[in-house]
Amino acid sequence: MGKLQEFDITFANNKVVYSPGESIGGAVKIRISNSLQYKAIKVTCQGSCGISNKVNDTSWTIEEQYFNSTLSVADKGTLAAGEHNFPFQFLIPAAAPTSFEGPFGKIIYRVKAAIDTPRFAKDYKAQRPFYLLNLLNLNDVPDIDHLSYAVTTKKFNYLLVKSGTLMLKARSDLRGYIPGQVIKLAAEIHNKSGKDTGCVLASLIQKVTYKTKRHVFDLRTIAEVEGAGVKAGKHAEWREQIIVPPLPQSALTGCSLIDVDYFIQVALKSPDAVVTLPIYIGNIAVNLSPIRTVPSSPDHCGVADEPDAAGVTPSAPPVEDDEELCAGGAASEEIPTKSHSQQDPSGQPVTMSPSAFSHAPSSALLPSRRQPNASAPLFCVSTGATIPFFTDGDPTPVPTSSSLILPPEYSSWDYPHEPPPTYEESCSSTNFSLTSGQ
C-alpha cells in the first residue's frame, strides 16, 4: 500500500447492529509511513436497496436509496507520518427498513471513507457494513392472537366409476410468531370415500417478492412435518408442532422493492387438497393474556397456558373448538407423524449462530456444541447466501457456509436429541405437572 499502511473504519464499541433513529459513530483510522498530501478526507453513511432479475447479480435492475450523508472530517492539508484518527457521527433516519440479503436483492447499509489526493496521485477508499433492525412488534398487527383457520372440500374419482368427497380443515394457534417459538397445528380430515388418502404434509413456507418490472418470486420450504394418510371412510385428527427457525421478519417496512411473507400449507398428496394459513414472523412476541386454563377430561386435550422458563407462552385451541378437532367421535382416529424436516435441501447440516435468534429466548434451540455469546446482537438478516454472526472484538460479520438460515436436521443436531414433542405429548406432560402440583 506504499506510504499508506492502514486505512480502516471502526464503530464505537464495535457495534454493528443499529435501530432506526439511532446515531452511528466511530472513527477513520489512518497510519502512514511518510507524509501524505490530501485535498479532503470524507466519510459517507448510506443505505439503499437493489434488486435484479438474475441470481446474485450486483448490477441492480432497480434501486432505491434511504439516506446518503457525507461528512468532511479534514480539508486540504498534509498528514504527517504516523497514526491519525478522525471521528464521525451520523443519524440513521427513523424510516429506514431492516437489513436484508436475498438471491435477487439486498437492503444494505455501509460507511465509506475516502482520501482525495492531488491530481495524478492515487485516491484511497475504505468501507465497512453495518446492519439495521427495525423491530416488528407482533402486537401491533390486527387480530394477531386469533386462530388462523382454513377449510377445503375436494371431490374426486377413483377406480374409474367410483367417486367420493374429502374435507380438509387446518388451523394454527396464532397468526404470529418469533424465532424459537413453536407453531401448533391442528388438522382434521373427513375421508368420505372408499379409498385411502395419501400422506398429509404441513409446511412452513417463505415467499419473497422482488418487485422488478416483472416480479420475481422466491419460494422456500423452511420446515415440514409429515403424517400418515387417512383410511377409507374415516375421520381423523392430526396435531403437530413446527419450531420457527431464525428468519427475517415479515414485511420490510420502509422498503418498496422487497416483500417477505410466510404461510403454513397443509396438503394431502392424494387426492390433491391444499389449505394455506398466512402467518407473520416478527421480533417481539404476541402478548398472550389473560391466561387461559382448559380443564382436562378423557375426551379433551387439556392445556394450561402458562409462560414457560424460556419466556414463550404456550397456547391451546379455545374450549369451544375442541369438540370439533380434538374429540372426533367414535369414527375418529389419530394420525401418526411420520417425519420432521427442518434442514437445508442439500441434506447437509446447517451451521448457525446463537445470535441468529432475533429476540428469541436464549435457551431455545441452541446447539450444545456452541455456547451462546451473551454480547452478540440478537439479529437475523438473511434469506440468501449469508447470515452474519458476531464474535468479541471482531465487528466484521462472519458468514455461515449455508445457503439457507435453517437449523440442522434433528437427527444430526446435538440438541434436541429428538423431534419436538407432539401436541398430545405436550398435553400429557402439562396435565402431569398440574396434577403433581395439586
C-alpha positions as CSV (number, residue, x, y, z in Angstrom):
1,M,0.0,0.0,0.0
2,G,3.1,2.2,-0.2
3,K,3.1,5.1,2.3
4,L,-0.4,4.2,3.5
5,Q,0.0,1.4,5.9
6,E,-3.5,1.3,7.4
7,F,-6.9,2.8,6.3
8,D,-9.8,1.5,8.3
9,I,-13.2,2.4,9.7
10,T,-14.2,1.4,13.3
11,F,-17.5,1.8,15.0
12,A,-17.9,2.9,18.6
13,N,-17.8,-0.1,21.0
14,N,-17.5,-2.4,17.9
15,K,-21.3,-2.1,17.5
16,V,-22.6,-3.3,14.1
17,V,-26.4,-3.6,14.6
18,Y,-28.4,-0.4,15.0
19,S,-32.0,0.8,15.1
20,P,-33.7,3.4,13.0
21,G,-33.4,6.8,14.6
22,E,-30.2,5.9,16.4
23,S,-26.8,7.6,16.0
24,I,-23.9,5.7,14.5
25,G,-20.5,6.9,15.5
26,G,-16.9,5.8,15.0
27,A,-13.6,6.9,13.6
28,V,-11.5,6.7,10.5
29,K,-8.0,5.3,11.3
30,I,-5.1,6.2,9.0
31,R,-1.5,5.1,9.5
32,I,1.2,6.2,7.0
33,S,5.0,5.8,6.8
34,N,5.6,9.1,5.0
35,S,3.8,12.4,4.8
36,L,0.7,12.4,2.6
37,Q,-0.9,15.4,0.9
38,Y,-4.7,15.4,0.5
39,K,-7.4,17.6,-0.8
40,A,-10.1,16.2,1.6
41,I,-10.9,13.3,3.8
42,K,-14.6,12.4,3.6
43,V,-16.8,9.9,5.3
44,T,-20.2,8.8,3.9
45,C,-23.0,6.9,5.5
46,Q,-25.5,5.4,3.1
47,G,-28.4,2.9,2.9
48,S,-30.0,1.5,-0.1
49,C,-31.9,-1.4,-1.7
50,G,-31.1,-3.0,-5.0
51,I,-32.8,-5.9,-6.9
52,S,-32.2,-7.8,-10.1
53,N,-33.8,-10.5,-12.2
54,K,-30.6,-12.6,-12.0
55,V,-29.4,-14.6,-9.0
56,N,-26.6,-12.9,-7.1
57,D,-26.3,-10.2,-9.7
58,T,-24.9,-6.9,-8.2
59,S,-25.8,-4.9,-11.3
60,W,-29.1,-3.9,-10.0
61,T,-32.1,-3.5,-12.3
62,I,-33.9,-1.2,-9.8
63,E,-32.5,0.7,-6.8
64,E,-33.9,2.9,-4.1
65,Q,-32.0,5.0,-1.6
66,Y,-32.9,5.6,2.1
67,F,-30.1,8.0,3.0
68,N,-26.8,9.2,1.8
69,S,-24.9,11.7,4.1
70,T,-21.3,12.9,3.6
71,L,-19.1,14.5,6.2
72,S,-15.8,16.1,5.5
73,V,-13.5,15.3,8.5
74,A,-10.4,17.1,7.1
75,D,-9.9,19.7,4.4
76,K,-6.9,20.2,2.3
77,G,-3.6,19.7,4.0
78,T,-0.8,17.2,4.7
79,L,-0.8,14.2,7.0
80,A,2.5,13.7,8.9
81,A,3.9,10.2,9.2
82,G,2.3,8.2,11.9
83,E,-1.3,7.4,13.0
84,H,-4.3,9.6,12.7
85,N,-7.9,9.2,13.9
86,F,-10.9,11.2,12.5
87,P,-14.1,10.8,14.5
88,F,-17.5,10.8,12.7
89,Q,-21.2,10.5,13.7
90,F,-24.4,10.1,11.6
91,L,-28.1,9.9,12.5
92,I,-29.9,7.0,10.9
93,P,-33.4,8.0,9.6
94,A,-36.4,6.6,11.5
95,A,-38.0,5.2,8.4
96,A,-35.1,3.1,7.3
97,P,-36.0,-0.6,6.7
98,T,-34.4,-3.7,8.3
99,S,-31.3,-5.1,6.6
100,F,-31.9,-8.0,4.2
101,E,-29.9,-10.2,1.9
102,G,-31.5,-12.5,-0.7
103,P,-30.5,-14.1,-4.0
104,F,-32.3,-11.4,-6.1
105,G,-31.7,-8.3,-3.9
106,K,-30.4,-6.7,-0.8
107,I,-31.0,-3.9,1.7
108,I,-27.6,-2.8,2.7
109,Y,-26.0,-0.2,4.9
110,R,-22.4,0.9,5.0
111,V,-20.0,3.7,6.0
112,K,-17.4,4.7,3.4
113,A,-14.2,6.7,3.8
114,A,-12.1,8.3,1.0
115,I,-8.9,10.3,0.9
116,D,-8.9,12.6,-2.1
117,T,-5.3,13.3,-3.2
118,P,-3.9,16.0,-5.5
119,R,-4.1,15.4,-9.3
120,F,-2.3,12.3,-10.7
121,A,-1.9,10.9,-7.2
122,K,-3.8,7.8,-6.0
123,D,-7.0,8.2,-4.1
124,Y,-7.7,5.8,-1.2
125,K,-11.0,4.3,-0.2
126,A,-12.4,2.0,2.6
127,Q,-15.8,0.9,3.6
128,R,-17.5,-1.1,6.4
129,P,-21.0,-2.5,6.5
130,F,-23.4,-2.2,9.4
131,Y,-26.9,-3.7,9.9
132,L,-30.2,-2.2,10.8
133,L,-33.0,-3.9,12.7
134,N,-36.4,-2.2,12.5
135,L,-38.4,-4.3,15.1
136,L,-41.7,-5.8,14.1
137,N,-43.9,-5.9,17.2
138,L,-46.4,-8.6,16.5
139,N,-48.8,-7.0,19.0
140,D,-49.3,-4.1,16.5
141,V,-50.7,-6.5,13.9
142,P,-54.5,-6.6,14.0
143,D,-56.0,-9.9,15.2
144,I,-52.6,-11.4,15.6
145,D,-53.6,-13.5,18.6
146,H,-56.5,-15.1,16.8
147,L,-56.5,-18.6,15.3
148,S,-55.6,-18.9,11.6
149,Y,-58.2,-21.2,10.1
150,A,-58.9,-22.7,6.6
151,V,-61.0,-25.4,5.1
152,T,-61.5,-27.0,1.7
153,T,-63.7,-29.8,0.2
154,K,-62.5,-32.0,-2.6
155,K,-64.5,-34.3,-4.8
156,F,-62.5,-37.0,-6.6
157,N,-63.0,-40.1,-8.7
158,Y,-61.2,-43.4,-8.3
159,L,-61.4,-46.8,-9.9
160,L,-62.9,-45.0,-12.9
161,V,-66.5,-45.3,-11.8
162,K,-66.5,-44.6,-8.0
163,S,-66.4,-41.1,-6.5
164,G,-66.0,-39.6,-3.1
165,T,-65.6,-36.4,-1.1
166,L,-62.9,-35.3,1.3
167,M,-62.9,-32.3,3.7
168,L,-59.6,-30.9,5.0
169,K,-59.6,-28.4,7.8
170,A,-56.5,-26.8,9.4
171,R,-55.6,-24.2,11.9
172,S,-52.7,-22.7,13.9
173,D,-52.9,-21.4,17.4
174,L,-51.7,-17.9,16.5
175,R,-51.2,-15.7,13.5
176,G,-47.7,-14.5,14.5
177,Y,-44.5,-16.0,15.9
178,I,-40.9,-15.1,16.7
179,P,-37.9,-17.3,16.0
180,G,-37.7,-20.0,18.7
181,Q,-41.4,-20.3,19.2
182,V,-43.5,-23.3,18.3
183,I,-46.3,-23.3,15.8
184,K,-49.1,-25.6,17.0
185,L,-51.1,-27.0,14.1
186,A,-54.4,-28.9,14.2
187,A,-55.8,-30.6,11.1
188,E,-59.0,-32.6,10.6
189,I,-59.6,-34.9,7.6
190,H,-63.0,-36.4,6.7
191,N,-62.5,-39.1,4.1
192,K,-66.0,-39.9,2.8
193,S,-64.8,-42.3,0.1
194,G,-63.8,-45.9,-0.3
195,K,-60.1,-45.0,-1.0
196,D,-57.3,-44.3,1.5
197,T,-55.7,-40.9,1.2
198,G,-52.0,-40.1,0.7
199,C,-49.8,-38.6,3.4
200,V,-50.7,-35.3,4.9
201,L,-47.9,-32.7,4.8
202,A,-47.6,-29.4,6.8
203,S,-45.0,-26.9,5.6
204,L,-43.8,-23.5,6.7
205,I,-43.1,-21.6,3.5
206,Q,-41.4,-18.3,2.9
207,K,-42.3,-16.1,-0.1
208,V,-40.0,-13.2,-1.0
209,T,-41.2,-10.9,-3.8
210,Y,-38.7,-8.8,-5.7
211,K,-40.6,-6.0,-7.4
212,T,-38.7,-5.6,-10.7
213,K,-40.6,-4.7,-13.9
214,R,-41.5,-8.3,-14.0
215,H,-41.8,-9.5,-10.4
216,V,-39.5,-12.3,-9.2
217,F,-40.8,-14.7,-6.6
218,D,-38.6,-16.8,-4.3
219,L,-40.5,-19.6,-2.6
220,R,-38.7,-21.7,0.1
221,T,-39.9,-24.5,2.2
222,I,-38.5,-23.7,5.6
223,A,-39.8,-26.7,7.6
224,E,-42.0,-29.8,7.0
225,V,-43.9,-32.3,9.1
226,E,-45.4,-35.3,7.5
227,G,-48.2,-37.5,8.8
228,A,-49.8,-40.8,7.7
229,G,-52.8,-41.0,5.4
230,V,-56.4,-41.5,6.4
231,K,-58.2,-44.8,5.7
232,A,-61.3,-45.0,3.6
233,G,-64.5,-43.8,5.4
234,K,-62.6,-42.5,8.4
235,H,-62.5,-39.2,10.2
236,A,-59.0,-38.4,11.6
237,E,-57.3,-35.6,13.5
238,W,-53.6,-34.6,13.4
239,R,-51.9,-32.3,15.8
240,E,-48.3,-31.3,15.3
241,Q,-45.7,-28.6,16.0
242,I,-43.1,-26.7,14.0
243,I,-40.3,-24.9,15.6
244,V,-39.8,-21.4,14.0
245,P,-36.1,-21.2,12.9
246,P,-34.2,-17.9,12.7
247,L,-35.9,-16.0,9.9
248,P,-36.2,-12.4,8.7
249,Q,-39.3,-10.6,9.8
250,S,-42.5,-10.4,7.7
251,A,-42.8,-7.2,5.7
252,L,-39.9,-4.8,5.4
253,T,-41.4,-1.5,6.5
254,G,-39.9,1.3,4.5
255,C,-38.8,-0.8,1.5
256,S,-41.0,-0.7,-1.6
257,L,-39.0,-3.2,-3.6
258,I,-39.0,-6.4,-1.5
259,D,-41.9,-8.1,0.3
260,V,-41.4,-11.0,2.8
261,D,-44.4,-13.2,3.5
262,Y,-44.9,-16.5,5.4
263,F,-47.7,-19.1,5.4
264,I,-48.3,-22.6,6.5
265,Q,-49.5,-25.0,3.9
266,V,-51.3,-28.2,4.8
267,A,-51.8,-30.6,1.9
268,L,-52.8,-34.1,1.1
269,K,-50.8,-35.9,-1.6
270,S,-53.8,-37.9,-2.8
271,P,-56.3,-36.6,-3.6
272,D,-54.8,-33.2,-4.2
273,A,-56.2,-31.0,-1.4
274,V,-54.4,-27.9,-0.1
275,V,-55.2,-25.2,2.5
276,T,-53.0,-22.2,3.4
277,L,-52.7,-20.3,6.7
278,P,-51.0,-16.9,6.4
279,I,-48.8,-16.0,9.4
280,Y,-46.4,-13.3,10.5
281,I,-42.8,-13.7,11.7
282,G,-41.7,-10.8,14.0
283,N,-39.2,-9.8,16.6
284,I,-41.5,-9.1,19.6
285,A,-43.8,-12.0,20.6
286,V,-47.6,-11.8,20.9
287,N,-48.6,-10.9,24.5
288,L,-51.0,-13.8,25.4
289,S,-53.0,-12.5,28.3
290,P,-55.2,-13.2,30.2
291,I,-54.0,-16.7,30.9
292,R,-56.4,-19.4,29.7
293,T,-56.8,-22.7,31.5
294,V,-58.6,-25.6,29.9
295,P,-59.8,-28.5,32.2
296,S,-58.7,-32.0,31.5
297,S,-61.2,-34.8,30.6
298,P,-60.9,-38.2,28.9
299,D,-62.1,-36.7,25.6
300,H,-60.3,-33.4,25.9
301,C,-56.7,-32.4,25.5
302,G,-56.3,-30.0,28.4
303,V,-53.5,-27.4,28.3
304,A,-52.8,-24.6,30.8
305,D,-51.4,-21.5,29.2
306,E,-48.6,-20.6,31.5
307,P,-45.4,-18.9,30.4
308,D,-42.5,-21.4,30.4
309,A,-39.0,-20.8,31.6
310,A,-37.8,-19.7,28.2
311,G,-40.4,-16.9,28.1
312,V,-42.5,-18.5,25.3
313,T,-46.2,-18.7,26.2
314,P,-47.8,-22.0,25.0
315,S,-51.4,-21.7,23.8
316,A,-54.1,-24.3,23.2
317,P,-57.1,-24.0,20.9
318,P,-60.2,-22.4,22.6
319,V,-62.6,-24.7,24.5
320,E,-65.4,-24.2,22.1
321,D,-63.5,-25.7,19.2
322,D,-62.0,-28.7,21.0
323,E,-65.1,-30.8,20.4
324,E,-64.6,-30.4,16.7
325,L,-60.9,-31.1,16.3
326,C,-59.9,-33.0,19.5
327,A,-62.7,-35.4,20.5
328,G,-63.5,-36.6,17.0
329,G,-66.3,-39.0,17.8
330,A,-66.5,-42.8,17.5
331,A,-65.2,-42.9,14.0
332,S,-62.3,-40.7,14.7
333,E,-58.6,-41.7,14.7
334,E,-55.3,-40.0,15.4
335,I,-52.9,-39.5,12.5
336,P,-49.3,-40.6,13.5
337,T,-46.4,-38.3,12.5
338,K,-44.0,-40.0,10.0
339,S,-41.2,-37.4,9.8
340,H,-40.0,-33.9,10.8
341,S,-37.7,-31.9,8.5
342,Q,-36.0,-28.6,9.2
343,Q,-32.9,-28.7,7.1
344,D,-31.0,-27.4,4.1
345,P,-32.3,-29.0,0.9
346,S,-28.8,-30.1,0.2
347,G,-29.1,-32.5,3.1
348,Q,-26.0,-31.0,4.9
349,P,-26.3,-29.9,8.5
350,V,-26.6,-26.1,8.7
351,T,-24.2,-24.2,10.9
352,M,-26.0,-21.5,12.9
353,S,-25.1,-18.6,15.2
354,P,-26.8,-18.4,18.6
355,S,-27.3,-14.7,17.9
356,A,-29.4,-15.6,14.9
357,F,-32.5,-15.9,17.1
358,S,-34.0,-12.5,16.7
359,H,-35.3,-11.6,20.1
360,A,-35.9,-15.3,20.8
361,P,-35.3,-16.8,24.2
362,S,-31.6,-17.5,24.6
363,S,-32.3,-21.0,25.9
364,A,-34.3,-22.0,22.9
365,L,-32.8,-24.4,20.3
366,L,-29.2,-23.6,20.8
367,P,-26.7,-26.3,19.7
368,S,-24.9,-27.6,22.8
369,R,-21.6,-27.7,20.9
370,R,-21.6,-23.9,20.7
371,Q,-22.0,-21.6,23.7
372,P,-24.2,-18.5,23.1
373,N,-22.3,-15.2,23.1
374,A,-24.1,-13.0,25.6
375,S,-22.7,-9.9,23.9
376,A,-23.7,-10.8,20.4
377,P,-26.6,-8.8,18.9
378,L,-29.9,-10.6,18.6
379,F,-30.3,-10.3,14.9
380,C,-31.2,-12.3,11.8
381,V,-30.6,-10.6,8.5
382,S,-30.6,-13.0,5.6
383,T,-32.6,-15.4,3.5
384,G,-29.8,-15.6,0.9
385,A,-26.2,-16.6,0.7
386,T,-25.1,-15.4,4.1
387,I,-26.2,-14.7,7.6
388,P,-23.8,-12.6,9.7
389,F,-22.9,-13.6,13.3
390,F,-20.6,-11.8,15.6
391,T,-17.6,-12.5,17.9
392,D,-16.0,-10.5,20.6
393,G,-13.5,-7.9,19.4
394,D,-14.3,-8.5,15.7
395,P,-17.1,-6.3,14.3
396,T,-16.8,-7.9,10.9
397,P,-19.7,-10.3,10.2
398,V,-18.6,-13.9,9.6
399,P,-20.9,-15.7,7.1
400,T,-22.0,-19.2,7.5
401,S,-21.4,-21.8,4.8
402,S,-25.1,-22.5,4.4
403,S,-27.3,-21.2,1.6
404,L,-30.3,-21.1,4.0
405,I,-30.6,-19.9,7.5
406,L,-32.2,-23.1,8.9
407,P,-31.4,-25.2,11.9
408,P,-29.7,-28.6,11.2
409,E,-31.7,-31.7,10.7
410,Y,-32.8,-33.1,14.1
411,S,-31.0,-36.4,13.6
412,S,-27.7,-34.6,13.2
413,W,-28.2,-32.0,15.9
414,D,-26.8,-32.3,19.4
415,Y,-29.9,-30.7,20.9
416,P,-32.7,-31.5,20.9
417,H,-31.9,-35.2,20.5
418,E,-35.4,-35.9,19.2
419,P,-38.0,-34.0,17.1
420,P,-40.2,-31.6,19.1
421,P,-43.0,-33.3,21.2
422,T,-46.3,-33.8,19.5
423,Y,-49.3,-31.9,20.7
424,E,-50.6,-34.9,22.7
425,E,-47.3,-35.4,24.4
426,S,-47.2,-31.7,25.4
427,C,-50.7,-32.0,26.8
428,S,-49.8,-35.1,28.8
429,S,-46.7,-33.5,30.3
430,T,-48.7,-30.4,31.2
431,N,-51.5,-32.4,32.8
432,F,-49.0,-34.4,34.8
433,S,-47.3,-31.3,36.1
434,L,-50.7,-29.8,37.0
435,T,-51.7,-32.9,38.9
436,S,-48.4,-33.1,40.7
437,G,-48.8,-29.5,41.9
438,Q,-52.1,-30.1,43.5
